């Protein structure tokens, strides 16, 4: 999955040089098993995880794969294999950043956009129970002897 696998006609019209601005470009040090977020996705950290993963994918110019704006080409297209390599790379990033149980269910999705939609469907919905838990934590979290900024940070994280 070297950078030269993601060749694309660049701004100069040269087809032999990788286009670093192309969403198909994969940086040489990238590998599918890199953990790209501070904590793996669990049943309790979806919102934070999604923000971190979206920031990472945006920086890598791969956000279009998860939101579906970069559509899977037909098998006969010359971009098909390049698209597949990028999709597999992103699948690796996503699944590496998940707890084992969540990862098991994600392997049945065919593309990263399907994984992304499945995760949003499972974890992105408001839960009345979760809302109650958070409100309860907010009202019962004492400042104790912590500084105002530390207390604010604790409340903000909730």
C-alpha positions in Angstrom: 0.0 0.0 0.0 2.7 2.4 -0.9 2.2 5.9 -2.0 2.8 5.0 -5.6 -0.3 2.7 -5.5 -2.4 5.9 -5.2 -1.1 7.6 -8.3 -3.5 10.1 -9.8 -3.2 12.8 -12.4 -1.7 15.6 -10.3 -1.9 19.3 -10.8 1.1 19.3 -13.2 -0.6 16.6 -15.4 2.2 14.1 -14.6 0.8 10.6 -14.0 4.1 9.2 -12.6 4.1 11.3 -9.5 1.7 10.6 -6.6 -0.9 13.4 -6.0 -0.6 14.1 -2.3 -3.9 16.0 -2.4 -5.8 13.0 -3.7 -8.0 11.2 -1.2 -6.6 8.0 -2.7 -3.0 8.9 -1.6 -1.7 6.8 1.2 1.3 8.1 3.1 4.2 5.7 3.2 4.4 5.3 7.0 0.6 4.6 7.2 -0.5 1.1 8.1 -3.9 -0.4 8.8 -3.1 -1.3 12.4 -2.2 2.1 13.7 -4.2 3.3 16.7 -5.3 6.8 15.7 -7.3 7.9 18.7 -6.5 8.2 22.4 -8.9 5.5 23.5 -10.6 2.6 21.6 -14.3 2.9 21.0 -16.3 1.5 23.8 -20.0 1.6 24.8 -19.4 4.8 26.7 -17.1 7.1 24.6 -18.7 7.2 21.2 -19.0 11.0 20.9 -15.4 11.7 21.9 -14.2 8.8 19.7 -16.1 10.0 16.7 -14.7 13.5 17.0 -11.1 12.3 17.2 -11.6 9.8 14.3 -13.2 12.5 12.1 -10.4 14.9 12.8 -7.8 12.2 12.0 -9.6 11.2 8.8 -10.0 14.8 7.8 -6.3 15.5 8.2 -5.6 12.4 6.1 -8.0 13.6 3.4 -10.1 10.4 3.9 -13.3 11.8 5.4 -15.1 11.2 2.1 -14.8 7.5 2.5 -16.8 7.4 5.7 -19.5 9.9 4.7 -20.0 8.3 1.4 -19.0 11.2 -0.8 -16.2 9.1 -2.3 -18.3 6.4 -3.9 -17.0 2.9 -4.6 -16.2 2.7 -8.3 -17.4 -0.1 -10.5 -15.1 -3.1 -10.7 -14.2 -2.3 -14.3 -13.0 1.2 -13.3 -9.2 1.9 -13.2 -9.8 3.6 -9.8 -11.4 0.5 -8.3 -8.3 -1.1 -6.8 -7.0 2.2 -5.5 -10.3 2.9 -3.8 -10.3 -0.7 -2.3 -6.8 -0.2 -0.9 -7.8 3.1 0.7 -11.0 1.6 2.1 -9.1 -1.4 3.6 -6.6 1.0 5.2 -9.4 3.0 6.8 -11.2 -0.2 7.9 -7.9 -1.1 9.7 -7.7 2.3 11.4 -11.4 2.1 12.5 -11.3 -1.5 13.8 -8.0 -1.1 15.5 -9.6 1.8 17.4 -12.5 -0.3 18.7 -12.9 -2.6 21.6 -12.9 -6.3 20.7 -16.6 -6.9 20.9 -17.5 -3.9 18.7 -14.7 -4.9 16.3 -16.3 -8.3 15.9 -19.6 -6.9 14.6 -17.9 -4.3 12.3 -16.2 -7.0 10.3 -19.5 -7.9 8.6 -19.8 -4.5 6.9 -18.4 -4.3 3.4 -17.1 -0.7 3.4 -16.0 1.9 5.9 -19.1 4.0 5.1 -21.2 1.0 6.2 -19.2 0.6 9.4 -19.6 4.3 10.1 -23.3 4.2 9.5 -23.6 1.1 11.7 -21.7 2.8 14.5 -23.8 5.9 14.3 -27.0 3.8 14.4 -25.8 1.8 17.5 -24.1 4.5 19.5 -25.2 7.9 18.2 -28.8 7.8 19.3 -29.9 9.6 22.5 -30.6 7.1 25.2 -33.0 8.2 28.0 -31.1 6.1 30.4 -27.7 7.6 29.4 -29.1 11.1 29.6 -30.4 10.4 33.1 -27.0 9.0 34.1 -25.2 12.0 32.8 -27.6 14.5 34.5 -27.2 12.6 37.7 -23.4 12.7 37.5 -23.5 16.4 36.7 -25.5 17.2 39.8 -23.7 14.9 42.2 -20.1 15.7 41.1 -18.5 17.6 44.0 -15.7 20.2 43.6 -14.1 19.0 46.8 -10.6 20.5 47.0 -9.9 20.7 43.3 -9.3 24.0 41.6 -12.1 25.7 39.7 -10.5 24.9 36.3 -10.0 21.2 37.2 -13.7 21.1 38.4 -14.9 22.8 35.3 -12.8 20.4 33.1 -14.4 17.4 35.0 -17.9 18.8 34.4 -17.2 19.7 30.8 -16.0 16.1 30.1 -19.3 14.8 31.5 
